């Protein structure tokens, strides 16, 4: 697929997303966010590596909690362009915004198993990656606001697809001690019998500037836009969070 075709697909996807969110029958909750992430890949050999990631997600750019997310996993590098991963994730979600995700406004813990396939390719001077992820999610359900512990656990599935484009700002390829720009869009779709309103779960759009210090360390930062649909209605209306802010990520690669 050529660069102009990919650009058209991305623009069309964003256009259709904006159209779908423009309906006045929906409640919109605007929030300012700051996401700060550290990701590490620890290679055992040319085929196998470990993945460790922590995301410190905050509301109001950093004043209060939005979510704490930890991911671990094992990677299998099938070839130079394909990486497979299986792993576990723990997420702690906090009440934030005018309409918290939990209907009783409670903080809650989520457990996930996940599987990922990442496909890398190059079109001209643009590095392209496709990330396809499946998640098996266990979320707590509370019978009332007075419940101290979950009364039940719900099982849900979610599929995710992310397209990321990256371009070096010096030369045709990215080398050490050089800057780059990147953009990505990720859509998350829930499925299964326990999914309510939010079959469309969320969409994330990022525009970044990065710097590669070496093969072992990169740092990138930029704009993040997140649209989240809640799994319940309020007054017969769907609720969407429009979260906009900054994202800062460090990426470490260690050869063990």
VENURRA-V918921 format. One record per run of one state. SS is the DSSP state (hx for helix, st for strand, lp for the rest). FROM is the first residue (numbers start at 0). TO is the last residue. If there is no record, write none. Layout:
ss from to
SS FROM TO
SS FROM TO
This chain:
ss from to
lp 0 1
hx 2 19
lp 20 25
st 26 42
lp 43 46
st 47 58
hx 59 61
lp 62 62
st 63 76
lp 77 80
st 81 92
lp 93 106
st 107 122
lp 123 124
st 125 140
lp 141 150
st 151 167
lp 168 176
st 177 190
lp 191 198
st 199 213
lp 214 215
st 216 233
lp 234 235
st 236 254
lp 255 255
